[in-house]
Amino acid sequence: MAAIGSSWICALALFAVLGDALLPFIPSGTLVILAVLKTEQVSGAPVLLGLGVAVASFLGDLLLLQLARRGAPVLQRRLARRPKLAASVARVQQSLIGRRRGGAAAMVVIARFVPAGRTVLDLAIGHSPSHPHRFLHWSALAALVWAAYIVTLGWLNSHWFNTAWLSLAVSCAAATAISTAIARMVRRHRRLAAL
């Protein structure tokens, strides 16, 4: 019975990771951490879960990228109703122009850790006139980095604390703190670049 419950949590976590490219309010990181905690007794589960999370993350990018490139009406309406989101998309498109390969790759990886950064980046690349093939390599790298980070965070806390609820709380608090710190660094860097 516990294995069935763990399977459902893992499936839910993977669907959340896939869907949070389009709907960034989905708590995919929390669900992945919960899946790690629920499967900690299964040999090799963190590695398999990490690979599944990376694949789901990459597929989510592909999905949103294709929707943006085809001009999906739902995305067009979303950008039209949210001028801040449209401005963020335009700013990311502008900052990608002329960036060296390493700088653009770093931007793609960092966006994965910023709340809604993945969505804005996917929309920016999907709406840009250039071909997104370069982005796919970096997206795969970012998916692997983020999957390793979030699964490791849950796995470490499951071994440091005796109770699952405390492991979940500490893991989620740490993930939120790291995301907030990275978002602040990005904002500060953007302000300094504007000077």
C-alpha positions as CSV (number, residue, x, y, z in Angstrom):
1,M,0.0,0.0,0.0
2,A,2.9,2.4,0.8
3,A,4.4,1.7,-2.6
4,I,1.2,2.7,-4.3
5,G,1.0,5.9,-2.3
6,S,4.6,6.7,-3.2
7,S,3.9,6.0,-6.9
8,W,1.0,8.5,-6.9
9,I,3.1,11.1,-5.2
10,C,5.9,10.6,-7.7
11,A,3.5,10.8,-10.7
12,L,1.9,13.9,-9.3
13,A,5.4,15.5,-8.8
14,L,6.4,14.7,-12.4
15,F,3.2,16.1,-13.8
16,A,3.7,19.2,-11.6
17,V,7.2,19.7,-12.9
18,L,6.0,19.3,-16.5
19,G,3.1,21.8,-16.0
20,D,4.9,24.5,-14.0
21,A,6.5,25.9,-17.1
22,L,3.1,27.1,-18.1
23,L,1.6,27.5,-14.6
24,P,4.5,28.7,-12.4
25,F,2.3,28.8,-9.3
26,I,2.2,25.0,-9.1
27,P,4.4,23.9,-6.1
28,S,6.5,21.5,-8.2
29,G,9.6,21.7,-5.9
30,T,7.5,20.9,-2.8
31,L,6.0,17.9,-4.6
32,V,9.4,16.6,-5.7
33,I,10.7,16.9,-2.2
34,L,7.6,15.1,-0.9
35,A,8.2,12.4,-3.4
36,V,11.8,12.0,-2.3
37,L,10.7,11.7,1.3
38,K,8.0,9.1,0.4
39,T,10.5,7.0,-1.6
40,E,13.5,7.3,0.6
41,Q,13.4,3.6,1.6
42,V,13.4,2.4,-2.0
43,S,16.9,1.6,-3.3
44,G,18.0,3.9,-6.2
45,A,14.7,6.0,-5.9
46,P,16.5,9.4,-5.7
47,V,18.4,8.8,-8.9
48,L,15.4,7.6,-10.8
49,L,13.3,10.4,-9.4
50,G,16.0,12.9,-10.3
51,L,16.1,11.6,-13.9
52,G,12.3,11.7,-14.2
53,V,12.2,15.2,-12.8
54,A,14.9,16.3,-15.3
55,V,13.0,14.8,-18.2
56,A,9.6,16.3,-17.1
57,S,11.3,19.7,-16.7
58,F,12.8,19.5,-20.2
59,L,9.5,18.4,-21.7
60,G,7.7,21.2,-20.0
61,D,10.1,23.7,-21.6
62,L,9.5,22.1,-25.0
63,L,5.7,22.3,-24.5
64,L,5.7,26.0,-23.6
65,L,8.3,26.8,-26.3
66,Q,6.1,25.2,-29.0
67,L,3.0,26.9,-27.7
68,A,4.8,30.3,-27.7
69,R,6.3,29.7,-31.2
70,R,2.9,28.8,-32.7
71,G,1.3,31.9,-31.1
72,A,-1.2,30.0,-28.9
73,P,-4.1,32.3,-28.3
74,V,-4.1,31.5,-24.5
75,L,-0.5,32.7,-24.3
76,Q,-1.2,35.8,-26.4
77,R,-4.1,36.7,-24.1
78,R,-2.0,36.1,-21.0
79,L,0.7,38.5,-22.3
80,A,-1.8,41.1,-23.3
81,R,-3.5,41.0,-19.9
82,R,-0.2,41.1,-18.0
83,P,2.0,44.1,-19.0
84,K,4.6,43.2,-16.4
85,L,4.9,39.7,-17.8
86,A,5.1,41.1,-21.3
87,A,7.8,43.5,-20.2
88,S,9.8,40.7,-18.5
89,V,9.6,38.6,-21.7
90,A,10.8,41.6,-23.8
91,R,13.7,42.3,-21.3
92,V,14.8,38.7,-21.4
93,Q,14.7,38.6,-25.2
94,Q,16.8,41.8,-25.2
95,S,19.3,40.4,-22.8
96,L,19.7,37.2,-24.8
97,I,20.7,39.1,-27.9
98,G,24.4,39.3,-28.3
99,R,25.2,37.2,-25.2
100,R,28.1,34.8,-25.5
101,R,27.3,31.1,-25.3
102,G,28.4,30.8,-21.7
103,G,26.4,33.8,-20.6
104,A,23.2,32.7,-22.2
105,A,23.7,29.2,-20.8
106,A,24.1,30.6,-17.3
107,M,21.0,32.7,-17.8
108,V,18.9,29.7,-18.7
109,V,20.2,27.7,-15.7
110,I,19.7,30.6,-13.3
111,A,16.2,31.2,-14.6
112,R,15.2,27.7,-13.4
113,F,15.8,28.8,-9.8
114,V,14.0,32.2,-10.0
115,P,10.2,32.0,-9.3
116,A,8.4,32.1,-12.7
117,G,11.9,32.6,-14.4
118,R,11.5,29.4,-16.4
119,T,8.1,30.6,-17.7
120,V,9.4,34.0,-18.7
121,L,12.5,32.5,-20.4
122,D,10.5,30.0,-22.3
123,L,8.1,32.7,-23.5
124,A,10.9,35.0,-24.5
125,I,12.7,32.3,-26.5
126,G,9.4,31.1,-28.0
127,H,8.5,34.6,-29.2
128,S,12.0,35.5,-30.5
129,P,12.7,35.4,-34.2
130,S,15.8,33.3,-33.8
131,H,15.7,29.5,-33.8
132,P,15.5,27.9,-30.4
133,H,17.8,24.9,-31.0
134,R,20.6,26.5,-28.9
135,F,18.2,26.9,-26.1
136,L,17.3,23.3,-26.0
137,H,20.8,22.2,-25.0
138,W,20.9,24.8,-22.2
139,S,17.4,23.8,-21.1
140,A,18.4,20.2,-20.8
141,L,21.4,21.3,-18.7
142,A,19.2,23.5,-16.5
143,A,16.7,20.7,-16.1
144,L,19.5,18.3,-14.9
145,V,20.9,20.9,-12.5
146,W,17.6,21.8,-11.0
147,A,16.5,18.2,-10.7
148,A,19.8,17.2,-9.0
149,Y,19.5,20.2,-6.6
150,I,15.8,19.7,-5.5
151,V,16.1,15.9,-5.2
152,T,19.4,16.2,-3.2
153,L,17.9,18.9,-1.0
154,G,15.0,16.5,-0.1
155,W,17.3,13.5,0.3
156,L,19.8,15.3,2.6
157,N,17.1,16.6,4.8
158,S,15.4,13.2,5.0
159,H,18.7,11.9,6.5
160,W,19.3,14.8,8.8
161,F,15.9,14.8,10.5
162,N,14.0,12.0,12.0
163,T,10.5,13.1,11.0
164,A,9.2,13.5,7.4
165,W,7.2,16.7,8.2
166,L,10.3,18.4,9.6
167,S,12.4,17.3,6.6
168,L,9.7,18.6,4.3
169,A,9.4,21.9,6.2
170,V,13.2,22.5,6.2
171,S,13.6,21.4,2.6
172,C,10.9,23.8,1.4
173,A,12.2,26.6,3.6
174,A,15.7,26.1,2.2
175,A,14.4,26.0,-1.4
176,T,12.4,29.2,-0.9
177,A,15.4,30.9,0.7
178,I,17.7,29.9,-2.2
179,S,15.2,31.0,-4.8
180,T,14.6,34.3,-3.1
181,A,18.4,35.0,-2.8
182,I,18.9,34.2,-6.5
183,A,16.0,36.4,-7.5
184,R,17.4,39.3,-5.5
185,M,20.8,38.8,-7.1
186,V,19.2,38.8,-10.5
187,R,17.3,42.0,-9.8
188,R,20.4,43.7,-8.4
189,H,22.5,42.7,-11.4
190,R,19.7,44.0,-13.7
191,R,19.7,47.4,-11.8
192,L,23.5,47.7,-12.0
193,A,23.4,46.9,-15.7
194,A,20.8,49.6,-16.3
195,L,23.1,52.3,-14.7
